[in-house]
Amino acid sequence: MPPTTTKKFTPEIDAQLYDEFVAVAERNGQTKRHVLEEALRFYLHNVVPSQHLVRPEVMEEFEKFAARNHDLLQRLAR
């Protein structure tokens, strides 16, 4: 298997999120790099595509409907 090409970057993230990220890596005996790459891979391959499942115009109409029927939807939720 050929060596992987890598890129170095230094993001600044929320301190509590970083601590949780490090704890997960340590608990699972994984490197921080591995956990970060897996998280990015999951986000890019699963989350991003699902954000585009509903056409923007459909969401816009739904939001208008929800705004017009806010009281009714609140009563139904109860």
Order of alpha helices (4+ residues) and beta strands (2+ residues): alpha-alpha-alpha-alpha
